[in-house]
Amino acid sequence: MKLTKLTMGALLLSGTAMSVQAESHATELHFIMCGGEVREADQAVVDQFIADNEGVTVNLEAVPWGTCQDKSLTLAAAGDPPSVAYMGSRTLRQLANNDLIVKANIDPATPYQPGVLNTVTIEGETWGYPHAFSTKALYMNCDLIEASGQTCAAPATWDDMYALAKGVMDNTDAAGVGLAGKDFDNTMHQFLNYLYSNGGVVIDPVTGESQLDSQQTRETLEFYGKLADVAQEGPTAWERDQLKDLFNDGKIAMYVSGPWGFGQHNETINQMVAPIPHGPSGVSGSILITDSIVVFKGSGHEDLAQELAQRITSGDSQYDLDSSWGLTPILDYAAMGKTDLYYTDGIWPNFTGAISTGGPEPLVEDFKSLQSVFTNMVQGIILKDDTVDNLVTIAGEELADAL
């Protein structure tokens, strides 16, 4: 009997200790921040959140992009999920389909820019809080263009852009345009900038079905193949960030990048920023890419995690991040009453003007399969391995299989 009582007492004591430990653990939020650094604007929100919630701590872990998303997925699949994470929105379908995250509780009155919520929405359900947003535009080296005997003016159409690029190629030692064609995600992104500037659609937002096999895609792929003839040597070996170096070295006259590119270019370059030229079936647009704050299921304190996610993506906090980081504004801050906005002049209209006509980074469960669909199609036309029609037909079938 004594042994039984002792055993029961030990179990009760152990249970109490476990309860205290669980309660203590429940007050610590594990926040994984992809990118390898914590931005000052985000840190300020976390610090205030801790100050406002007695007994709550936040273990804020910055992890490089190369390993971050896999780490978050691995922890969640193993039953030890982070409370919240900052990740690429491309991961949302995989996370949602595997029941690893909870839906985002976004106030419907939040004035997101057009198309932003499409980057975190899957068949009508919103799974992430958009936190970083980018659009793209065309960078032009006016010195090279003028050295080729041409006027440095923004090309409105694909034909205008090709003519400028060919003029540079024919009359200088530089290539007319920089193209990404490497087996990497921004090869798909670069192609989608042109596809969305030609009225193209990748995935139907309502049905979730592939819309890639279309006239708009064929026109875009044909144009990409034409650009390869006036691009740097061997585009399949290059990704977008490397094109910046070619631009800085005066080896290409044009390439597409985000607003951060302007400050990364040599001050000696007489650069112009222009909207991405449009194709025969559309108007100038851009790929719309977001990173999101996601709340994981199973941490035991999802409500606290939701509160932190809402705070860090709210008006003032989000504005501080956007303005200090130089991002395309994710919210309509004018509608929120903010004045003296950072994005109303200079290069910014080229990036904000593409918001309403842009399209989202496609959300699929297996992002690498999606990437392969576009890489195979783009590399096929650059290397002239097949016809436009066959390449698009194959890509459409591969995307349908991946959905």
N, C-alpha and C positions, 0 to 999 in steps of 0.2 A: 504493500500500500504506500509506504514511504517513497519507494522508488517511483511508483506511479505519480505521486504528488510532485516529486522532484522533477520528473520528466515533464509533467504538465506545466510546472512553474517555469522550467527552462524554455518550453515551447512558447508560453505566454510572453516571457521576457524577450525571447528571440523575435516573436511576432511584433512586440512593441518596438523593439529596435529597428526591425525591418520597416514598420510603419513610419517611424521617425525619419529613417533614411529615405524612404520613398517620398515623404512629404518634403524633406529637404531637397531631394533631387528635383521634385516637381517645380521648385521655385527657380531652378536654373534653366535658362533657355540656351540651347546650343544653336548658334547662328553661323552658318557657313556662308562666307562671302567669296564668290568666285571672282578671280582677277588678281589675286595675290596682294591686294592692298585694300585698306579701308579708307574711303574718301572722308574728308573732314566733315562734310555735310551729313553723311550717314552716322559717323561717330557721335556727332552732337545730338542726334535724335536718340541714339541708344543710351547715351549718358543721361539724358533727360528722362527717358523711360524708366531707367533704374532708379533715379531720384524720386520719381512719382509713384513707384511701386515698392513699398517697404518689404524687405526680405527677398526681393527678386534680383537675381544676377543674370547677366548675359555673357556667355562664353562666345565671344566673337572671333571666329577663326577664318583668316584670309588664306585662301588656297589658290594656287595658279590655275588658269583656265584648263591647261592640259590634263590635269588630274581631278579637278574640282567636281565636275558633274558626275563622273564615275564614282567618286568617293561618296557623294550624297546618295546616289542610287544604291550603292553597295550597303551602306549603313541602313538605309530604309528596308532593303530586301532582307537584311539580317535581323530585323526586329529592333534595331537601335537607331531610329531615325533622328536626324537633327530636328529641332523644333521648327526652324524656318531657314530658308536658304535663298540666296540671290543667284539665279541661274539663267541660262538662255531659255527664252520662251519655247524654243524648238523642242525642249524636253517634256513639255506639258502633256502631250498625248500619251507618251510612254508612262509617265507617272500616274496620270488619271486612269488609264486602262488597266494598270496593275494595282489600283486602289491604294496608292501610297500617299496621296495628298488629299486635302479637303478643298471644296470649292471656295473661291475668293468671295468675300462678302463686300462687294463694291457698291457704294451709294450710287444709284442710277442718275443722280443729279450731278455727279462729278463730270466736269467739262473736259473730257479727253478730246484730243485732236481727232479728226475723222480717220477712221481706219485703225486706230491704236488698239481698241478692244478686240478687233478681229485677230490680232496677233496672239491673243490669250484665250480665245473662245473656240470651243469645239462643239459643233452641232448645237449651238445655243447656250451652252454652259460655260461660264467663265472660271478659269482654274488658276490664274495668277494675277498679281497686282503689278501692272506695268511700271517699271522703275527707270529704265534707260532706253532712249529712243533714237534711232538714226534714220535719216534719208540720205540720198546720194545726189551728186551733181557732177558736171563735167569740168575738169580743170584743163586750162589751155595755157601753153607757153607762147605768149604773143611775140617774143623775140624770134623764136623759130618760125612761126607762121609768117611773120613779116619778112624774114630772111628768105623765105621761099617765094616771095613776090606776091603774097596774098594779104588781104586786109584781115586783121584779127577781129572778127565779129562772131557773136554767138551763133552757131548753126542751129537753125530751127528744125530741120528735118534730117533723116538719115542720109539722104542724098547730099545735103549740104555738108554734113560731117565727113562723109567719104571723100568728097571733092577736096576739102581742106587737108585731110590726111594724105591723100594721093599727091597733092601739090607739095607737101613737105617731103614726102618720100622721094619724089622725082627731082627735087631741086635743092635738097640739103643732104647732109650725112646722117640725119636723124630719121627715125621711124615716125609715121604719122600718128600712130595711136598705140597705147599700151593695152594688151589684152591678157586677162587671166585665163589660163587653161589647164592648170595643174590639178591633180587629184586632191582637191581641197575644197572646203565649203564655200569659199568666196568665188570660186569659178561658177557655181550655181547662182550666187548672189549677183555677180556681174551680168550673167545672162538674163536674170529676172529683171534687172534694171531696164533692159531693152524690151523684154517681153511686156512688162507693165506699161511701157511707153508705146506699146502697139495694141493696147486693148486686150491683152491676153489674160487668161485665167488658168491657174494650175489645178485647184481643187474647188469644187462647188461648195460654197459656205453653208448651204442648207442640207444638201444630200450627202456631202462628203465624198462625192465621186470625182474621178479624174476628168479634167477638162483640157489636159495638155495636148491631146491630138487635135489640133485646130489649124485653121488658116493663119491665125495670128502667130502661132508658134513656128509654122513653116516660114513665114516671112521674116521672123526674127532670126531663125537659124541661118537662113540664106544671107541675111545682112552680116551676121557674125562671121560667116565664111568669107565674105567680101572684105571685112575689116582685117581678117588674118593676113590678107595679101599686102596690107599697108601697115602691118604691126611689127613689133620687135621680132627678132629671129627666135623661133622656137617657143611660141606662146604656151605650149603644154608643159613647159618647165617653170612657169612663172605663176605666182599668186599675187593678190592685189597689193599687199604691203611692200612687195619687192618692186612693184611698178613705181612707187614713190621714189625709190632710189634712182630709177632710170629717168624719171622726170627731173629730179634734182641734178642729175649729171648731164642734162640736155640731150638725152638720147631718144626721148619720145616727146611729141608735141602735145598730146592729149591723153587723159585717162580719167576714169570715174572713181570717185572716193567720197568720203563723208566730210562734214564741216571741219573736223580736226585736221584734215590735210592742209588747209591753208597755212596754219602755223608751223607745219612740218617742212614746208618748202623753203629753199634758200631765198634769202631776202633779195638776192641779186636777180632773181627771175621776175620778169614782168608778166605776172600771171593774171588770168581772167577766169572767173567762175561763171558757168552758164547752166541752165536747165539741161537735163538729158534730152537730146533731140528725139522727136517722135517719128514713129513709122507710119506706113500708109493706112493703118487701121486703128490708130489711137491718138492720144494726146500725150504730151510729156508727163512722165510719172517717175516712180522710183520704187524699189523694194522698201517696205516698211519693216524694220527689225526692232524688236524689243528684247530686253532682259527683264526678268520678273522676280518679284518676291513671292515665294511659294510657302505654304504652310503644310507641314507633313502630318500625316495621320499616325497616331500611336505614341506620341510623345508624352501624353498625359496632361498637357496644358495647352491644348489647341486654342482655347479662348484667349489666353495671354499672347500667344504667337500671332493670332489674328489682329489683336490690338496693336502689337508692334509693327506688323506689316502695314496696317492702315496708317499708322503715324508716319512711317518712313516714306510712304508714297503720297502723303497729303500735300496740300497747297504750298505752304511756306517751305516745308522740308524739301519737297520735290523741286521747287523753284531754285533753292540754294544749290541742289545737286546739278540741275540742268545748266544753270548759268555759270557755275564755277568749273564745270567739266567741259563746257562748250558743246552741249548736246542739242539736237533738234528739240524744241519744246514739246513735252509730252502732253501738257495741258494747255487749254486756252486761258492763259493767265490774264489777258485783257478782260475776259468775261468774269474773272474772279476779282476784278477791281484793281489789279496791279498796273502801275504806270512805269514809264521810263524803261520799257522792256528791252532786253539785250538783243533781241532777234528781229528787230524791225527794219534795220538798214544794213549797209555793207553787203557782205556775201549772203546774208541770211535769207532774203527772199527766194533765192535759187533752191534752198532746201525746204523752206516752209511751203513754197508754192506747189511742191510735189506731193504734199501730204494727202490732199483730197483726191488725187488721181492715182495714188500708189496702190500697191497690193502687198499682202502680208507674206512673210516667210512661211512656207507651207508647214503645217503641223501634221506629222506622221509619227507612228510609234517607233519605227526604225529609221532614224535620221540618216544613218550611213547608207542605207539602201536608197533613200531619196537623193542623197548626194551623188551616188553612183549613176542614177538615172540621168542626171544632168551632165555629169562629167563625161559619161560615155557618148552622149549626144553631141556635146560641144567639141570634144576631142575628135570625134568622128568627122565633123565638118572641117575642123582646122587641118586635120591630116588628110582630108579628102578620101576617106576610107569608104564612104557610101554616099548615096544621094540624100538630099534634104528630106524627101518624102519618106524614104525607108527609115531614116534615123528618127524622125518624129513619130512615125507609126510604132516603132520598137519602143521608144521612150514612153509613149502613151500606154502601151501594154504593160511595161515594167512598173510604171507608177500605179496602174490599176491593181497589179498584183501586190504592191507594197502597202496599199491602203486597207 
